[in-house]
Amino acid sequence: MTANRSLILLTTFALAVGCSESPDQTAAQPASPLATSAASPPATNAASAATATPAESAPQPAKQFRPLALSGLGSTSAKAGTDASQMTASQKIQSVISHLQPMQILLGKWRGTTRREYESFKAVDSHEWVWDLRTNPEQPALVMASDKSPYLRSSRLSWDIAAGKFVLTGVDAEGRQRRLSGDFTEAPHEITGSDDKQHRIFRLELSEETSDSAEQWQLAIAQQENNRYLLEVGKRRGKADFARFDTVSTQRDGTSFALSDTDYAERTCIISEGLGTTEVTWKGRSYWVCCSGCKAAFDEDPDTWIARAAERAKAQK
């Protein structure tokens, strides 16, 4: 009787030990055939499986592939709510400039013609886009001034770091202040035109959330090619959807700027990194700027802009 009882106890103990080892053996196996590496063959017995390290048994995380930014275009998107307090003044300025760089094709003088008629004639205006780095040095902007536009007589386009969007402030033909914000609905990219040249195109849409008047505006700058862009004007009242009101066809005065990075060479604007069109000198050295706005900023404080260009060059190495 005693011998039989001892045998039963031994059998029960053996079964218990076997059951307790089973979960450990299962956990040691790869989760799927894809997790098994050729350099680390699977365990061939329970002992080797039990001693496998986490690095050997756990599946490796999948690689993440990120899109490459277009060279010379800067960033075209950013997360809203960036903590600007963690950035230096120089970093903030460079961030704003980088976001505006894709639209440097706007620099220069233009002639716009409305499709809508005013007093039996289409409205025609002349306007110019330049960099403004002096009005608010910590908030660079692309600014426009027009002589006869029925929509915007002046405007200031910049990047709001904290909000993560573009902001355009301007004065309409009636002297009313307007503020619109938004982002690209078609990201800046380059195409080969019928002239076999590179042309930059994009569509930036900006909407007015509030207004001093009951009428709200929506503006879209749709770059069609180097020498042509459309200003699409939408309007609404209350909570209705925006409806197209007019389209202004805009043609560049003179020739277009080259866009290929290989054409810049030493003629890169020391401030905006666009194509330099005007040569400036300081302490015996020559530099390039892309517009009258950059020239004015350089002439006012050349040492600062030369130092910032040196910082960019160092960071890019």
Backbone hydrogen bonds, N-H to C=O, Kabsch-Sander energy under -0.5 kcal/mol:
donor,donor_aa,acceptor,acceptor_aa,energy
5,R,1,M,-2.3
6,S,2,T,-2.2
7,L,3,A,-2.1
8,I,4,N,-2.2
9,L,5,R,-2.0
10,L,6,S,-2.3
11,T,7,L,-2.2
12,T,8,I,-2.4
13,F,9,L,-2.3
14,A,10,L,-2.2
15,L,11,T,-2.1
16,A,12,T,-2.0
17,V,13,F,-2.2
18,G,14,A,-2.1
19,C,15,L,-2.1
20,S,16,A,-1.8
21,E,17,V,-1.1
22,S,18,G,-0.9
25,Q,21,E,-1.7
26,T,22,S,-1.8
27,A,23,P,-2.2
28,A,24,D,-1.2
29,Q,25,Q,-0.5
29,Q,26,T,-1.2
35,A,32,S,-1.7
36,T,33,P,-1.2
37,S,35,A,-0.5
37,S,40,S,-0.6
40,S,37,S,-0.8
49,A,45,N,-1.9
50,A,46,A,-2.0
51,T,47,A,-1.0
52,A,49,A,-1.0
56,E,53,T,-0.7
57,S,53,T,-1.9
58,A,54,P,-2.9
66,R,64,Q,-0.5
73,L,70,L,-1.9
81,G,162,A,-3.2
82,T,79,K,-0.7
82,T,161,I,-0.8
84,A,82,T,-1.5
86,Q,83,D,-1.7
87,M,84,A,-1.7
92,K,88,T,-2.3
93,I,89,A,-2.1
94,Q,90,S,-2.3
95,S,91,Q,-2.2
96,V,92,K,-2.2
97,I,93,I,-2.4
98,S,94,Q,-2.6
99,H,95,S,-1.9
100,L,96,V,-1.6
101,Q,97,I,-1.5
103,M,100,L,-2.0
104,Q,101,Q,-2.0
106,L,103,M,-2.0
107,L,104,Q,-1.7
108,G,129,W,-2.4
110,W,127,H,-3.3
111,R,251,Q,-2.5
112,G,125,D,-2.4
113,T,249,S,-2.3
114,T,123,A,-2.3
115,R,247,T,-1.0
118,Y,121,F,-4.4
119,E,117,E,-0.5
121,F,118,Y,-1.2
123,A,116,R,-0.8
125,D,112,G,-2.2
127,H,110,W,-2.1
128,E,145,A,-1.5
129,W,108,G,-2.4
130,V,143,V,-2.2
132,D,141,A,-3.0
133,L,131,W,-0.5
139,Q,136,N,-2.6
141,A,132,D,-1.5
142,L,157,L,-2.5
143,V,130,V,-3.0
143,V,141,A,-0.6
144,M,155,S,-2.4
145,A,128,E,-1.4
146,S,153,R,-2.9
147,D,126,S,-1.8
153,R,151,Y,-0.5
153,R,171,V,-2.7
154,S,171,V,-1.2
155,S,144,M,-2.0
156,R,169,T,-2.6
157,L,142,L,-3.1
158,S,156,R,-0.5
158,S,167,V,-2.6
160,D,165,K,-2.9
161,I,159,W,-0.8
164,G,160,D,-2.0
165,K,160,D,-1.1
166,F,182,G,-2.7
167,V,158,S,-2.6
168,L,180,L,-3.2
169,T,156,R,-2.3
170,G,178,R,-2.6
171,V,154,S,-2.0
172,D,176,R,-2.3
173,A,151,Y,-0.6
175,G,172,D,-2.0
178,R,170,G,-2.9
180,L,168,L,-3.0
181,S,207,S,-2.2
182,G,166,F,-2.0
183,D,205,E,-0.9
185,T,203,R,-2.7
186,E,203,R,-1.6
189,H,201,I,-2.0
191,I,199,H,-2.8
193,G,191,I,-0.7
193,G,197,K,-2.8
196,D,193,G,-2.1
199,H,191,I,-3.2
201,I,189,H,-2.7
202,F,223,Q,-1.0
203,R,186,E,-2.1
204,L,221,I,-2.4
205,E,183,D,-2.2
205,E,203,R,-0.5
206,L,219,L,-3.3
207,S,181,S,-2.8
208,E,217,W,-2.5
209,E,207,S,-0.6
216,Q,236,R,-2.7
218,Q,234,G,-2.3
219,L,206,L,-2.7
220,A,232,E,-2.0
221,I,204,L,-2.5
222,A,220,A,-0.8
222,A,230,L,-2.9
223,Q,202,F,-1.7
223,Q,221,I,-0.7
224,Q,228,R,-2.1
225,E,228,R,-1.9
228,R,225,E,-1.3
229,Y,250,T,-1.7
230,L,222,A,-2.6
231,L,248,V,-2.4
232,E,220,A,-2.7
232,E,230,L,-0.7
233,V,231,L,-0.5
233,V,246,D,-3.0
234,G,218,Q,-3.2
234,G,232,E,-0.5
235,K,243,A,-2.3
236,R,216,Q,-1.8
238,G,214,A,-0.9
240,A,237,R,-1.4
243,A,235,K,-2.4
245,F,233,V,-3.3
246,D,233,V,-1.8
248,V,231,L,-2.7
249,S,113,T,-2.5
249,S,247,T,-0.6
250,T,229,Y,-2.2
250,T,248,V,-0.5
251,Q,111,R,-2.6
252,R,227,N,-2.2
253,D,109,K,-2.8
263,D,260,S,-1.7
264,Y,260,S,-0.6
264,Y,261,D,-1.1
265,A,261,D,-0.9
267,R,264,Y,-3.1
268,T,265,A,-0.8
269,C,274,G,-3.6
270,I,288,W,-2.7
273,E,269,C,-1.6
276,G,267,R,-4.0
277,T,289,V,-2.8
278,T,289,V,-2.4
280,V,287,Y,-2.9
282,W,285,R,-2.5
285,R,282,W,-1.7
287,Y,280,V,-3.4
288,W,268,T,-0.5
289,V,278,T,-2.4
295,K,291,C,-2.1
296,A,292,S,-2.3
297,A,293,G,-1.9
298,F,294,C,-2.5
299,D,295,K,-2.8
300,E,296,A,-1.5
301,D,297,A,-1.7
305,W,301,D,-1.4
306,I,302,P,-2.5
307,A,303,D,-2.2
308,R,304,T,-2.2
309,A,305,W,-2.0
310,A,306,I,-1.8
311,E,307,A,-2.0
312,R,308,R,-2.2
313,A,309,A,-2.3
314,K,310,A,-2.2
315,A,311,E,-2.2
316,Q,312,R,-1.8
317,K,313,A,-0.6
317,K,314,K,-0.8
